[in-house]
Amino acid sequence: MAGQLTVIAHLRALNGQIEATKAFLTGLIAPTRAEPGCVEYWLHQDDDDPAEFTFYENWTSRAEWDKHMEMPHLKAFAEVRDKVFELQKLRLMTMIGDPVSAR
């Protein structure tokens, strides 16, 4: 699947905001997975540092991810960010190998 986009986003809950961050981020899962271009959307919480969260996402294309970033639930993400969590690193990568589902 040429052009598939992988996104890895590392976030950190601000002091005392772990549960609020977790609740907000888990609320993004269902609406995001329902979007047409979403292939995978997984949220992880670090076992050693529960304030650390990571999204692992795969999208059919960069254009579909760009549409995702304009969705109302992602607009809410921008409003909440820096109040309960901070985005530490965002990586956008083009998949160059065949996805597992292509086997």
PAVO-114560 format. One record per atom (N, C-alpha, C): residue in three letters; x, y, z. Coordinates in steps of 0.05 Angstrom, whole numbers, padded with zeros to 5 digits, always signed. Example, Ala and Ser with C-alpha at 12.3 -4.5 7.8 and 13.67 -1.06 7.14 Angstrom:
BEGIN
ALA+00264-00114+00156
ALA+00246-00090+00156
ALA+00264-00066+00156
SER+00257-00045+00142
SER+00273-00021+00143
SER+00258+00001+00157
This chain:
BEGIN
MET+00017-00023+00000
MET+00000+00000+00000
MET+00018+00025+00000
ALA+00026+00034-00023
ALA+00043+00057-00025
ALA+00030+00081-00014
GLY+00046+00097+00001
GLY+00036+00122+00011
GLY+00023+00120+00038
GLN+00020+00095+00049
GLN+00008+00093+00076
GLN+00025+00109+00096
LEU+00012+00124+00113
LEU+00025+00141+00133
LEU+00023+00128+00160
THR+00046+00127+00174
THR+00047+00118+00202
THR+00053+00143+00218
VAL+00038+00146+00240
VAL+00041+00168+00258
VAL+00047+00157+00286
ILE+00067+00167+00299
ILE+00073+00160+00327
ILE+00074+00187+00342
ALA+00056+00189+00362
ALA+00054+00213+00378
ALA+00060+00207+00407
HIS+00079+00220+00418
HIS+00086+00216+00447
HIS+00075+00240+00462
LEU+00059+00234+00483
LEU+00047+00255+00500
LEU+00054+00250+00529
ARG+00054+00271+00544
ARG+00059+00269+00573
ARG+00038+00284+00588
ALA+00025+00270+00607
ALA+00006+00283+00625
ALA+00020+00303+00643
LEU+00008+00326+00646
LEU+00019+00346+00665
LEU+00015+00336+00693
ASN+00028+00348+00712
ASN+00027+00340+00740
ASN-00002+00337+00750
GLY-00008+00314+00761
GLY-00035+00309+00772
GLY-00057+00305+00751
GLN-00050+00303+00726
GLN-00070+00301+00704
GLN-00070+00274+00690
ILE-00058+00254+00702
ILE-00057+00228+00688
ILE-00084+00217+00681
GLU-00102+00216+00700
GLU-00129+00205+00695
GLU-00145+00222+00676
ALA-00143+00248+00678
ALA-00157+00266+00659
ALA-00146+00262+00631
THR-00119+00259+00629
THR-00107+00255+00602
THR-00116+00228+00591
LYS-00115+00208+00607
LYS-00123+00181+00598
LYS-00152+00181+00589
ALA-00170+00193+00604
ALA-00198+00194+00597
ALA-00202+00210+00571
PHE-00189+00232+00568
PHE-00192+00247+00543
PHE-00181+00232+00519
LEU-00157+00221+00522
LEU-00145+00207+00499
LEU-00161+00182+00491
THR-00170+00167+00511
THR-00186+00143+00503
THR-00212+00151+00489
GLY-00222+00175+00495
GLY-00246+00184+00482
GLY-00242+00190+00452
LEU-00217+00193+00444
LEU-00211+00198+00416
LEU-00211+00172+00399
ILE-00209+00149+00412
ILE-00206+00124+00397
ILE-00229+00118+00379
ALA-00253+00115+00389
ALA-00276+00107+00373
ALA-00282+00126+00350
PRO-00283+00153+00354
PRO-00289+00170+00331
PRO-00266+00169+00310
THR-00242+00166+00319
THR-00220+00165+00300
THR-00220+00139+00284
ARG-00225+00117+00297
ARG-00226+00091+00283
ARG-00249+00090+00262
ALA-00269+00107+00266
ALA-00292+00108+00248
ALA-00286+00125+00223
GLU-00264+00139+00223
GLU-00257+00156+00200
GLU-00249+00139+00176
PRO-00256+00147+00152
PRO-00251+00131+00128
PRO-00222+00123+00124
GLY-00203+00141+00129
GLY-00175+00135+00123
GLY-00160+00121+00145
CYS-00173+00116+00168
CYS-00159+00104+00191
CYS-00156+00074+00186
VAL-00131+00064+00187
VAL-00125+00036+00185
VAL-00122+00024+00213
GLU-00107+00038+00230
GLU-00102+00029+00257
GLU-00099+00054+00274
TYR-00109+00052+00299
TYR-00106+00075+00318
TYR-00105+00063+00346
TRP-00081+00062+00357
TRP-00076+00049+00382
TRP-00064+00068+00402
LEU-00074+00068+00427
LEU-00064+00084+00448
LEU-00050+00066+00469
HIS-00026+00075+00478
HIS-00011+00060+00497
HIS-00004+00078+00521
GLN-00002+00066+00545
GLN+00007+00080+00569
GLN+00032+00065+00579
ASP+00053+00080+00584
ASP+00078+00069+00593
ASP+00075+00054+00620
ASP+00086+00030+00621
ASP+00084+00014+00646
ASP+00101+00026+00669
ASP+00123+00038+00662
ASP+00141+00048+00683
ASP+00135+00077+00690
ASP+00123+00092+00672
ASP+00116+00120+00676
ASP+00088+00125+00666
PRO+00068+00122+00683
PRO+00040+00124+00673
PRO+00032+00152+00663
ALA+00050+00172+00665
ALA+00044+00198+00654
ALA+00051+00199+00624
GLU+00064+00178+00614
GLU+00072+00177+00586
GLU+00051+00161+00570
PHE+00042+00173+00548
PHE+00023+00160+00530
PHE+00034+00161+00501
THR+00028+00141+00486
THR+00037+00140+00458
THR+00014+00131+00440
PHE+00009+00146+00419
PHE-00010+00137+00398
PHE+00007+00125+00376
TYR-00002+00102+00366
TYR+00009+00089+00342
TYR-00013+00088+00322
GLU-00010+00101+00299
GLU-00031+00104+00280
GLU-00022+00096+00252
ASN-00040+00085+00236
ASN-00034+00081+00208
ASN-00058+00092+00192
TRP-00052+00107+00171
TRP-00072+00120+00154
TRP-00067+00112+00126
THR-00088+00111+00110
THR-00085+00104+00082
THR-00068+00123+00066
SER-00067+00149+00075
SER-00050+00169+00062
SER-00047+00193+00080
ARG-00028+00210+00074
ARG-00024+00235+00088
ARG-00049+00252+00086
ALA-00061+00252+00063
ALA-00085+00268+00059
ALA-00108+00260+00078
GLU-00111+00234+00083
GLU-00131+00225+00102
GLU-00124+00234+00131
TRP-00099+00233+00138
TRP-00091+00242+00164
TRP-00095+00272+00167
ASP-00090+00287+00146
ASP-00095+00316+00146
ASP-00124+00321+00151
LYS-00142+00306+00139
LYS-00171+00309+00144
LYS-00177+00302+00173
HIS-00165+00282+00183
HIS-00168+00274+00211
HIS-00162+00298+00230
MET-00141+00312+00224
MET-00132+00334+00241
MET-00152+00357+00241
GLU-00171+00357+00222
GLU-00191+00378+00221
GLU-00218+00369+00233
MET-00219+00344+00243
MET-00244+00334+00254
MET-00249+00348+00281
PRO-00275+00350+00289
PRO-00282+00363+00314
PRO-00268+00351+00339
HIS-00265+00325+00340
HIS-00252+00313+00363
HIS-00222+00320+00364
LEU-00210+00325+00341
LEU-00182+00334+00341
LEU-00179+00364+00347
LYS-00199+00379+00340
LYS-00200+00407+00348
LYS-00201+00409+00378
ALA-00216+00391+00391
ALA-00218+00390+00420
ALA-00190+00382+00432
PHE-00176+00365+00418
PHE-00149+00357+00426
PHE-00131+00382+00428
ALA-00133+00399+00409
ALA-00116+00424+00409
ALA-00124+00442+00432
GLU-00150+00442+00439
GLU-00159+00459+00461
GLU-00150+00449+00488
VAL-00149+00422+00491
VAL-00142+00410+00517
VAL-00111+00408+00520
ARG-00097+00404+00498
ARG-00068+00402+00499
ARG-00057+00427+00513
ASP-00037+00422+00529
ASP-00024+00442+00545
ASP-00039+00450+00570
LYS-00064+00440+00574
LYS-00078+00443+00599
LYS-00076+00419+00616
VAL-00078+00395+00604
VAL-00075+00370+00619
VAL-00052+00353+00609
PHE-00043+00357+00585
PHE-00020+00342+00574
PHE-00005+00359+00554
GLU+00019+00350+00548
GLU+00035+00363+00527
GLU+00043+00343+00506
LEU+00044+00352+00481
LEU+00053+00335+00459
LEU+00083+00338+00459
GLN+00097+00315+00464
GLN+00126+00316+00466
GLN+00140+00311+00439
LYS+00129+00293+00423
LYS+00141+00288+00398
LYS+00120+00276+00379
LEU+00121+00285+00354
LEU+00103+00275+00334
LEU+00120+00266+00310
ARG+00117+00241+00302
ARG+00132+00230+00280
ARG+00113+00222+00258
LEU+00117+00231+00234
LEU+00102+00223+00210
LEU+00121+00208+00192
MET+00113+00183+00185
MET+00131+00166+00170
MET+00115+00152+00148
THR+00128+00150+00125
THR+00116+00135+00103
THR+00124+00106+00105
MET+00104+00088+00104
MET+00109+00059+00106
MET+00122+00051+00079
ILE+00145+00037+00082
ILE+00159+00028+00058
ILE+00158-00002+00054
GLY+00150-00017+00075
GLY+00146-00045+00073
GLY+00117-00052+00070
ASP+00111-00076+00063
ASP+00083-00084+00060
ASP+00070-00086+00088
PRO+00046-00076+00091
PRO+00032-00080+00116
PRO+00026-00109+00122
VAL+00024-00116+00147
VAL+00020-00144+00155
VAL-00006-00155+00142
SER-00026-00139+00139
SER-00051-00148+00127
SER-00048-00156+00098
ALA-00026-00149+00085
ALA-00022-00155+00057
ALA-00010-00183+00054
ARG-00004-00197+00076
ARG+00008-00223+00073
ARG-00011-00244+00063
